[in-house]
Amino acid sequence: MLILFDNGTQRGLARFFTGPVVDEARTRGWEELANGELIDVADQAGFGVLVTTDKNIRYQQNLKARKIALVVLEHSQWPMVKLVAVKIVAAVNAAEPGSYVEVEVPFKD
């Protein structure tokens, strides 16, 4: 399975994935694409999951007809993301085409 991280997703999270291939929107030159465009190109490129921190994407996109799934992190504060990395990996591994799931990431002031 191919996994795409958007610009808000911490790249350090990639090391927690052992089997899937993880790529970043910025390394593909997709960092300037709007959400709908990013999902379109990622879906067409064969990505199975988009990991993002954009919670509004749920209300902006219809995922039912898509092959790509969305895993949304509450925020991208690395020390806290690291603490729930196992939950994030589990959410990605369980993602079904066209699904949407939010992973709770605690916030530290």
N, C-alpha and C positions, 0 to 999 in steps of 0.2 A: 504494500500500500504506500502511496506517495502522500506525504503530509506537507502542507504549505503553511509557513508562519507569515502573518502579515507584519506590517511595520511596528506594531505595538507589542508584539510577542518577543519576549527575551530569548535571544539565540542560545543562551546557555541551557535552555530547556531541552534542546536537541540531544544532548548527551544522555538523557534518561531513556531515550528510545533505542532499543537494541536491534530490532528487525527492520522496521520501516525506513524508507528514505525520507529525510527531512530537507526541505529547501526553504529559502526565504524569498519573499516577493522582491526585495531590493536586489538580490543577486540575479534575478531574472529580468530586471528593468521594469518591474510592475509596481514600483513604490508610489507612483503618481496616479495610479488607476483608482477611480471611485469604486465603492463597494460592489455595485452590480457588475461593473466591468471586470473587477478582480475575480469575482466568483465565476463569471463567464469564461475568462481565459484559463483559470485554474481547472474548471470543470472540463473544458476542451483539451487541456494538456494532460488529463488523466489523474489529477490529484483526487484522492479519496476524502481528504479532510482538510479544512482550512481552520487553523487555530488563530483566533483573533481576540482582541480586548474590546471590540466595538459592540456593545450590548444593543445599540439601536439597529443593528443590521437585521435583527429579527423582524422588525416592523417595516423595513425597507425592501425586503426581498421575499419572494415566494419560493420556498425550497422544495415544494412537493414534486416538481417535475425535474429536479436536478439529481445528478449522480453524486455530487459532492455533499459532505456533511459539514456542519459548523460546530466547533467546540469553542465556546466563548469563556474567557477568563474575566473575572470581575475587575481585575486591574493587573498591571504588569510589574509591580514592585518586586524586584528579584529576590530579596531575602525571604519574602512570604511565598512567592511562586515556588521557590525551591522546597519549601516545607510541604507543599501539596503536589509535588511533581508526580508522585505515584498515582494520585487521583486523576491527574490530567492525562497521564499515559493510559490509565484504565478507561477513561471517557473516550479517548481517541480510538483505542482498540475495540470498543463496543459500538462505535458510531456506525449507523446504517445510512445508506444513500438517502439524501434529502432530509436527514435529521438535524435537530438543533438541541444542544445541551449546554447549560452554563455550569461552570465549575467554580465553586466558592473559593475565593482566595482571601484569607484574612488580611485586614489592613493594619499596618503598624504606623503610628504617628511619628 
